[in-house]
Amino acid sequence: MATRRRQTQFQRAAEGQMSLMDHIRELRSRLFKASLAVVIGMAIGLVFAERVVEFLTSPYCDFAVAHSATKECTFGQSQMLESFMVNLKVALYIGLLMAAPVWLYQLWAFVAPGLHKRERRYTYAFVVVAAPLFALGVVLAFVVVERSLPFFLGLGTEYTSIVNIGGYFDFVTSMMLYFGIGFLFPLLVAALNMAGIVSAKRLLGWWRVAVFLMFVFAAIVTPTPDPFNMSILAICMSVLYFAAVGFAFLNDRRRGRNSMYGDLADDEISSIDDPTPVSPVDGQNWGRDRYDETP
């Protein structure tokens, strides 16, 4: 019975039969289900929060144990509840990851009735490709953090460094977020081509500007001033960009085969192979026969 009701609601939304209040009630229900799933995942994440914090702080602890006189890994906190708030943030992130299937489904179920069947298939492909790309960017960010900390902390070896736990956690998580977003940029390029906004030839013509912007983005988000870590991110993004351009060429070729206009661009005039001219006499007679009729 519940499945039948859900299908009926989906069909009503797809056919535009739901009123504004029905959409608001549906949004409220789906937000409640998604929030409840996140809260449950957050409660489970509190159990594993300390282990995740130990994993995230391992690059700093490895350096501190190897170079400090006490051979200990200690963090400072500027506020009394700062360490507790870090564990709470970790639990929230774990809850978001664990509840991702639920809140992604709720979001999809609310948006899908307004999409065509073809657009739904594109959305499935987008999610399948976006998840591993974002995860790959997060892993690369953690590797860059491991390489960056010895450079930063080694500059002041004659001083005793006390790293704030809140600042360190925000630094690591922001790096992971920026790198994950950077790895999604080529996917956005491919999506623009699939939507028919830009062609593969135009994307290939923009490769110099695209590579320059990717190096600028990498220079901003990478913490170290050396060119190595910046180049790692920029080169990975460039490779993914050219892979997206290759996909765009395949997509344009497929679209040209399925189109009645072939490989012509939207602003290109098609040629007529065998035009049949219309004589002026025939045109005059047609007009006279049409407009000079007697009632």
Buried (B, 14 or more C-beta within 10 A) or exposed (E): EEEEEEEEBEEBBBEEEBEEEEEEEBEEEBBEBBBEBBEBBBEBBBEEBEEBBEEBBEBBBBBBEEEBEEEEBEBBBEEEEBBEBBBBBBBBBBBBEBBBEBBEBBEBBBEBBEBEEEEBEBBEBBEEBBEEBBEBBBBBBBEBBBBBBBBBBEEEEEEEBEBBBBBBBEBBBEBBBBBBBBBBBBBEBBBBBBEEEEBBEEBBEBEEEBBEBBBEBBBEBBBBEEEEBBBBBBBBBBEBBBBBBBBBBEBBEEBEEEEEEEEEEEEEEEEEEEEEEEEEEEEEEEEEEEEEEEE
